[in-house]
Amino acid sequence: MKKRKKHYKFTHKKKSVRGILAILFSIAAAVIFVVTVTASFQKKGNGSVYLGSMGILSLLFSITAFVLAILAVKEKETFRAIPYTGLGFSIFVLLVWIAVYTVGFLV
């Protein structure tokens, strides 16, 4: 019976803290978006100032997540999956918010 050699690849790469923060900010922005839109539908579009400020906060979270993801992608010696996941999710949430605000201004 042939003995298989185990090959290990050791690396000095680490997980990107900025990438993890970008994912967390994106998730927070998405949760706030769902809560804001749900509350707005329940109030039939007559939400309070607090509801609008939650929307602005979520937009700021998504912009922050986008900036953190860009900085995380530029880091060297880090694993790439986390920063690119944060970048993709932050772009998605940011585009959703831009679409909501654009439709709100046009209507």
C-alpha positions in Angstrom: 0.0 0.0 0.0 1.3 3.4 -1.0 1.9 5.8 1.7 0.4 9.2 0.9 2.4 12.3 1.8 0.6 15.1 3.4 1.5 18.4 2.0 0.8 21.4 4.2 1.0 24.9 3.0 1.9 27.4 5.7 1.1 31.0 5.0 1.6 34.2 6.9 -1.7 35.6 5.6 -4.2 36.9 8.1 -7.9 37.7 8.1 -8.7 41.3 7.2 -10.2 43.2 10.1 -11.4 45.9 7.8 -13.1 43.3 5.6 -14.9 41.8 8.6 -16.0 45.3 9.6 -17.2 46.0 6.1 -19.3 42.8 6.2 -20.7 43.8 9.7 -21.5 47.3 8.6 -23.2 46.0 5.4 -25.3 43.5 7.4 -26.3 46.4 9.8 -27.2 48.6 6.9 -29.3 45.8 5.3 -31.1 45.1 8.6 -31.9 48.8 9.2 -33.1 49.0 5.6 -35.6 46.2 6.1 -36.8 47.7 9.4 -37.2 51.1 7.8 -39.0 49.9 4.7 -41.3 47.7 6.8 -42.2 50.5 9.2 -42.7 52.9 6.3 -45.2 50.4 4.7 -47.0 49.9 8.0 -47.4 53.7 8.4 -48.5 54.0 4.8 -45.6 56.3 3.9 -46.2 58.8 6.8 -43.2 57.9 8.9 -41.7 60.1 11.5 -38.4 62.0 11.5 -36.9 59.0 13.4 -37.8 56.7 10.5 -36.0 59.0 8.1 -33.0 59.4 10.3 -32.8 55.6 10.5 -32.7 55.6 6.7 -29.9 58.1 6.6 -28.0 56.1 9.2 -28.3 53.0 7.1 -27.0 54.9 4.1 -24.0 56.1 6.1 -23.4 52.6 7.3 -23.4 51.3 3.7 -21.0 54.1 2.6 -18.7 53.3 5.5 -18.8 49.6 4.6 -17.9 50.4 1.0 -14.9 52.5 2.0 -13.8 49.8 4.5 -14.1 47.1 1.9 -12.1 49.1 -0.7 -9.3 49.6 2.0 -9.5 45.9 2.8 -9.1 44.8 -0.8 -5.9 46.9 -1.0 -4.3 45.2 2.0 -1.5 42.9 1.3 -0.9 39.5 2.9 -4.6 38.9 3.8 -7.1 36.4 2.6 -9.1 37.8 -0.2 -12.5 36.1 0.3 -13.6 38.3 3.2 -12.8 41.7 1.7 -14.4 40.8 -1.7 -17.5 39.5 0.1 -17.7 42.8 2.1 -17.2 44.8 -1.1 -19.9 42.9 -3.0 -22.5 43.1 -0.2 -21.7 46.8 0.5 -22.1 47.7 -3.2 -25.5 45.8 -3.3 -26.8 47.7 -0.2 -25.5 51.0 -1.4 -27.2 50.5 -4.8 -30.4 49.6 -3.2 -30.4 52.8 -1.1 -29.5 54.9 -4.1 -32.4 53.4 -6.0 -34.8 54.1 -3.1 -33.7 57.7 -2.8 -33.8 58.2 -6.6 -37.3 56.8 -6.8 -38.3 58.9 -3.8 -37.1 62.1 -5.4 -38.7 61.4 -8.8 -42.1 60.5 -7.4 
